[in-house]
Amino acid sequence: STLQRNRGAKHTGNMLEEELEIALKVIVVGNGGVGKTSMVQRYCKGIYTKDYKKTIGVDFLERQIEIDGEDIRIMLWDTAGQEEFDAITKAYYRGAQACVLTFSTTDRASFEAIREWKRKVENECSEIPTVLVQNKIDLMDQAVVSFEEAEALAHSLGCRLIRTSVKEDVNVATVFRYLATKCHQMMKQQYSQSAPISQPTISAFSPTFQSKAASNTITLTRPLVK
Ligand SMILES: Nc1nc2c(ncn2[C@@H]2O[C@H](COP(=O)(O)OP(=O)(O)OP(=O)(O)O)[C@@H](O)[C@H]2O)c(=O)[nH]1
């Protein structure tokens, strides 16, 4: 397929060596304190800390996984949940290909804010694969949101609900694998529909760019070397 061809042609000897890979920009949004930073750190670094330090603006981490035999680099944008940073964070929504809407089991306001978060994302991005995450399920004894309510919200937003405990490392990887799989399927569809001559442009200056032919991001991981 075109997708595979774009992934990279490797030549040995004096020839140019280039390697392209699929990269996905995923944004993690939700109220302050729901566990966004913890989730991204858990997934990308395998660590968890009890301390809460609010995110100022946006943080960025990445992890590579394999979907369908294809390497996918997941770039996770951990955005600030505190409203004071809204103006900064929304600039980072642009170009996102998937979204994690996060609320906490023990924070009613974070659950009620989900529609508003979805609206903010939709203002900057068109419809992108989205998952609703109910975090801190290790604290079910202090729950202020019922399973039924969470499911009803997911249903009305038209997205899947995944319950996680970042603390106990429950279902965190499931969230990102699910989104990456969805995006990968969409890309494959777009590639098979687009004409074979439409090769995406590759920018060596910006870390990511939006291909016009298909809305996937392709990153040049290794510069051209002689
Ligand atoms: N019990 C429990 N605590 C968690 C879990 N995930 C995160 N926390 C704690 O919740 C607090 C807030 O987590 P953060 O990851 O900093 O929250 P955030 O959503 O990034 O907050 P902002 O940066 O302000 O937007 C921290 O004290 C975490 O240790 C979880 O699954 N269970």
PDBQT file of the ligand as one rigid body, heavy atoms in Angstrom, charges set to zero:
ROOT
HETATM    1  N1  LIG A 301      -5.977   7.818  43.815  1.00  0.00    +0.000 N 
HETATM    2  C1  LIG A 301      -5.563   8.244  42.618  1.00  0.00    +0.000 A 
HETATM    3  N2  LIG A 301      -4.931   9.434  42.482  1.00  0.00    +0.000 NA
HETATM    4  C2  LIG A 301      -4.524   9.822  41.254  1.00  0.00    +0.000 A 
HETATM    5  C3  LIG A 301      -4.735   9.036  40.101  1.00  0.00    +0.000 A 
HETATM    6  N3  LIG A 301      -4.229   9.698  39.020  1.00  0.00    +0.000 NA
HETATM    7  C4  LIG A 301      -3.718  10.839  39.501  1.00  0.00    +0.000 A 
HETATM    8  N4  LIG A 301      -3.876  10.939  40.839  1.00  0.00    +0.000 N 
HETATM    9  C5  LIG A 301      -3.461  12.047  41.719  1.00  0.00    +0.000 C 
HETATM   10  O1  LIG A 301      -4.260  13.177  41.428  1.00  0.00    +0.000 OA
HETATM   11  C6  LIG A 301      -3.499  14.380  41.600  1.00  0.00    +0.000 C 
HETATM   12  C7  LIG A 301      -3.583  15.244  40.358  1.00  0.00    +0.000 C 
HETATM   13  O2  LIG A 301      -2.947  14.578  39.294  1.00  0.00    +0.000 OA
HETATM   14  P1  LIG A 301      -2.307  15.356  38.054  1.00  0.00    +0.000 P 
HETATM   15  O3  LIG A 301      -1.873  14.306  37.106  1.00  0.00    +0.000 OA
HETATM   16  O4  LIG A 301      -1.302  16.343  38.485  1.00  0.00    +0.000 OA
HETATM   17  O5  LIG A 301      -3.600  16.144  37.517  1.00  0.00    +0.000 OA
HETATM   18  P2  LIG A 301      -3.759  17.034  36.178  1.00  0.00    +0.000 P 
HETATM   19  O6  LIG A 301      -5.039  16.641  35.566  1.00  0.00    +0.000 OA
HETATM   20  O7  LIG A 301      -2.555  16.928  35.322  1.00  0.00    +0.000 OA
HETATM   21  O8  LIG A 301      -3.878  18.522  36.773  1.00  0.00    +0.000 OA
HETATM   22  P3  LIG A 301      -3.547  19.954  36.010  1.00  0.00    +0.000 P 
HETATM   23  O9  LIG A 301      -2.100  19.889  35.627  1.00  0.00    +0.000 OA
HETATM   24  O10 LIG A 301      -3.811  21.037  37.017  1.00  0.00    +0.000 OA
HETATM   25  O11 LIG A 301      -4.458  20.063  34.858  1.00  0.00    +0.000 OA
HETATM   26  C8  LIG A 301      -2.069  13.938  41.947  1.00  0.00    +0.000 C 
HETATM   27  O12 LIG A 301      -1.908  14.027  43.340  1.00  0.00    +0.000 OA
HETATM   28  C9  LIG A 301      -2.027  12.502  41.482  1.00  0.00    +0.000 C 
HETATM   29  O13 LIG A 301      -1.115  11.727  42.243  1.00  0.00    +0.000 OA
HETATM   30  C10 LIG A 301      -5.410   7.766  40.264  1.00  0.00    +0.000 A 
HETATM   31  O14 LIG A 301      -5.666   6.996  39.327  1.00  0.00    +0.000 OA
HETATM   32  N5  LIG A 301      -5.811   7.445  41.538  1.00  0.00    +0.000 N 
ENDROOT
TORSDOF 0
